[in-house]
Amino acid sequence: MSTIRAQATWYRSALLLGLVDGADATSWADELISRYSSPDNALTDLSLTDVDDLSALRIALQPLSDEQISTEVAAALCDAAAWALAHNERSAADTFALLRQARQMLTLPEKMADEIRDITTEHYLAINTPGGEPGVAVKLNEWFIQFAGAYDRLHAPRRYHLVVHKRVSEAAAFVAALSRWINSPNSGIRPDDEIEVWTALSGTNCIIYLDDAALVTASAKFAPVPVSGTGAPPDDAMELIIGKCDAMGVEEVKLMIEGAVF
């Protein structure tokens, strides 16, 4: 699952479960819109949706999301629920209710759905047993431990790898070759896969920024890729490749880079 689809699926599910409010979802859309020159129209629709209309927000998120909740997204939802419990934003009883709701209304991974069924059933039995409820609350906290850090991993900033070229022509040749490989059916890249390549000037050097997916793709064809470090593109960086792009020629890319850095 792509990063944006995973995050959108998380927000759509979290809105249903009451883990976030509407402003959180629209702020996420606003950040993505500000980042790309041609953002998905669905992001614009989400950004303009009333933050108090949770049903409308979930409808706006639907084109960006997946109905099947991945293990990654489900773990991040549980991590957020654990945080709310630990910070007294939800009681243990409310958290068990949230988990029951998640199992009933979301298409969770089978293993997680089974574990939620077992622990919520144990809670149901415990509340009718004198002294049983505190013990099952402890078990809930122990069960949540496996998801620690999942939210941060899902929402972590995208990582970029720097490839330094001393000449624009060299950078253009590299990006053009990469675009042709991405466009090739042999690359295995799907239309909804997220691949990002940006460029910016640093002194006399032309820096190409490859996200993780772009680096893996480039390495599969052009290994070794001469990566010199990691870092986020500066605010004045220009996007060269976003997703499965059309094949580009060297001169076309060179004009794009020169327009960005000169």
C-alpha positions in Angstrom: 0.0 0.0 0.0 1.3 3.5 -0.8 2.1 6.0 1.9 -0.7 8.4 1.0 -3.3 5.6 0.7 -2.2 4.1 4.0 -2.5 7.4 5.8 -5.8 8.2 4.1 -7.1 4.8 5.2 -5.9 5.5 8.7 -7.7 8.9 8.9 -10.9 7.4 7.5 -10.9 4.6 10.0 -9.8 6.9 12.9 -12.6 9.3 12.2 -15.1 6.4 12.5 -13.5 5.3 15.8 -13.3 8.8 17.2 -9.5 8.8 17.4 -9.1 12.1 15.5 -11.3 15.1 14.7 -12.1 16.5 11.3 -9.5 19.2 11.5 -6.8 16.6 11.7 -7.9 15.1 8.4 -8.2 18.4 6.5 -4.9 19.5 7.8 -3.3 16.4 6.5 -4.9 17.1 3.1 -3.7 20.7 3.2 -0.1 19.7 3.8 -0.1 17.3 0.8 -1.7 20.0 -1.4 1.0 22.5 -0.5 3.6 19.9 -1.3 2.7 18.9 -4.9 2.1 21.1 -8.0 -0.8 18.9 -9.2 -2.4 17.2 -6.1 -5.1 14.6 -6.4 -8.5 16.3 -6.8 -9.8 14.1 -4.0 -7.3 15.9 -1.6 -8.8 19.2 -2.6 -12.3 17.9 -2.0 -11.2 16.7 1.4 -9.6 20.0 2.2 -12.8 21.9 1.5 -15.0 19.6 3.5 -16.7 20.8 6.7 -14.5 19.6 9.6 -17.6 19.0 11.7 -19.3 16.7 9.2 -17.5 13.4 9.9 -19.7 11.5 7.4 -18.8 13.9 4.6 -15.1 13.7 5.6 -15.2 9.9 5.4 -16.9 10.1 2.0 -14.2 12.5 0.8 -11.5 10.2 2.0 -13.0 7.1 0.3 -11.3 7.6 -3.1 -7.9 7.9 -1.4 -8.4 4.9 0.9 -8.6 1.1 0.9 -11.5 -0.8 2.3 -9.3 -3.6 3.5 -7.3 -2.4 6.5 -3.6 -3.4 6.2 -1.6 -4.7 9.1 0.4 -1.5 9.1 -2.7 0.7 9.3 -4.5 -1.5 11.9 -1.4 -1.5 14.1 -1.3 2.4 13.9 -4.9 2.5 14.9 -4.3 0.3 17.9 -1.2 2.4 18.8 -3.4 5.6 18.8 -6.0 3.9 20.9 -3.3 2.8 23.4 -2.0 6.4 23.5 -5.5 7.7 24.3 -5.9 5.1 27.1 -2.4 5.8 28.6 -3.1 9.6 28.6 -6.6 9.2 30.2 -8.4 10.4 27.1 -10.4 7.2 27.1 -11.2 4.8 29.8 -10.5 1.0 29.6 -14.2 0.4 29.1 -14.4 2.9 26.3 -11.3 1.4 24.7 -12.8 -2.1 24.7 -15.9 -0.5 23.1 -13.7 1.1 20.4 -12.1 -2.3 19.7 -15.4 -4.0 19.3 -16.5 -1.2 17.0 -13.3 -1.6 14.9 -13.9 -5.4 14.6 -17.5 -4.9 13.6 -17.2 -2.0 11.2 -13.7 -2.2 9.7 -12.2 -5.0 7.5 -9.3 -5.8 9.7 -6.5 -8.4 9.2 -7.8 -11.8 10.3 -5.3 -12.3 13.0 -6.0 -8.9 14.6 -9.8 -9.4 14.3 -9.5 -12.7 16.1 -7.3 -11.2 18.9 -9.8 -8.4 19.4 -12.7 -10.9 19.5 -10.8 -12.8 22.2 -9.9 -9.9 24.4 -13.2 -8.1 24.1 -15.0 -11.4 25.0 -12.8 -11.7 28.0 -13.7 -8.2 29.0 -17.4 -8.9 28.7 -17.0 -11.9 30.9 -14.8 -10.0 33.4 -17.3 -7.1 34.0 -19.8 -9.8 35.3 -17.2 -11.3 37.5 -16.3 -9.6 40.9 -12.8 -8.2 40.7 -12.3 -9.4 37.1 -12.3 -6.1 35.3 -8.9 -4.7 36.5 -7.2 -7.9 35.4 -8.5 -7.8 31.9 -7.5 -4.1 31.7 -3.9 -5.1 32.4 -4.1 -7.7 29.7 -5.3 -4.9 27.3 -2.3 -2.8 28.0 0.0 -5.8 27.5 -1.7 -6.6 24.2 -1.2 -3.0 23.1 2.6 -3.2 23.6 3.1 -5.0 20.3 1.8 -1.9 18.4 4.1 0.6 20.1 5.6 3.0 17.5 3.2 2.0 14.7 1.5 5.4 14.5 4.9 7.2 14.2 6.1 4.8 11.5 2.9 5.3 9.4 3.0 9.1 9.7 6.8 9.5 9.5 8.0 12.2 7.1 9.1 10.7 3.7 12.8 10.0 3.5 14.8 11.2 0.6 18.3 10.1 -0.7 20.6 12.6 -2.3 22.4 12.0 -5.5 24.8 14.8 -6.3 25.7 15.7 -9.9 28.2 18.4 -10.9 26.5 19.0 -14.2 22.8 19.5 -15.0 23.3 17.4 -18.1 24.4 14.4 -16.0 21.4 14.8 -13.6 19.1 15.1 -16.6 20.5 11.9 -18.1 20.0 10.0 -14.9 16.4 11.2 -14.3 15.4 10.6 -18.0 16.8 7.1 -17.8 14.9 6.5 -14.6 11.7 7.9 -16.1 12.0 5.4 -19.0 12.5 2.5 -16.6 9.6 3.6 -14.4 7.4 3.8 -17.5 8.5 0.3 -18.7 6.2 -2.6 -18.0 9.2 -4.5 -16.8 9.7 -2.1 -13.8 6.7 -3.5 -12.0 5.6 0.0 -11.1 1.8 0.3 -10.8 -0.2 3.5 -11.7 -1.0 4.2 -8.0 2.5 3.5 -6.7 4.1 6.5 -5.0 7.6 7.4 -6.4 9.1 10.9 -5.9 12.1 12.5 -7.5 12.9 16.2 -6.8 15.7 18.5 -7.8 17.4 21.6 -6.3 20.6 23.5 -6.6 23.3 23.4 -3.9 26.2 25.7 -4.7 27.4 24.6 -8.1 25.9 21.1 -7.8 22.6 19.8 -9.0 21.0 17.6 -6.3 18.5 14.9 -7.2 16.3 13.7 -4.3 15.0 10.1 -4.5 12.4 8.9 -2.0 12.8 5.3 -0.8 10.6 3.9 -3.6 12.6 5.8 -6.3 15.9 4.6 -4.9 14.8 1.0 -4.9 13.5 1.3 -8.4 16.7 3.1 -9.6 18.9 0.5 -7.9 17.1 -2.4 -9.6 18.2 -1.0 -13.0 21.2 1.2 -12.4 23.0 -0.2 -9.3 24.9 1.1 -7.7 23.2 4.5 -7.3 25.8 7.0 -5.9 23.8 8.2 -2.9 25.7 10.7 -0.7 23.3 11.0 2.2 19.7 11.7 3.2 17.7 14.9 3.6 14.4 16.6 2.7 14.2 18.7 -0.5 14.3 22.4 0.2 11.2 24.6 -0.1 12.3 25.8 -3.6 12.9 22.2 -4.9 11.0 21.2 -8.0 9.3 17.9 -8.5 10.5 15.9 -11.5 8.8 12.6 -11.1 5.6 11.9 -9.1 4.2 8.4 -9.4 4.3 6.4 -12.6 5.4 9.0 -15.0 5.7 9.3 -18.8 9.1 8.5 -20.3 11.1 11.7 -20.7 14.1 12.7 -22.8 17.3 14.2 -21.6 16.6 17.6 -23.0 13.1 17.7 -21.6 14.4 16.9 -18.1 17.3 19.4 -18.5 14.8 22.2 -19.3 12.8 21.3 -16.2 15.9 21.3 -14.0 17.2 24.6 -15.5 13.9 26.1 -14.8 14.0 25.0 -11.2 17.6 26.0 -10.3 18.6 28.9 -12.5 
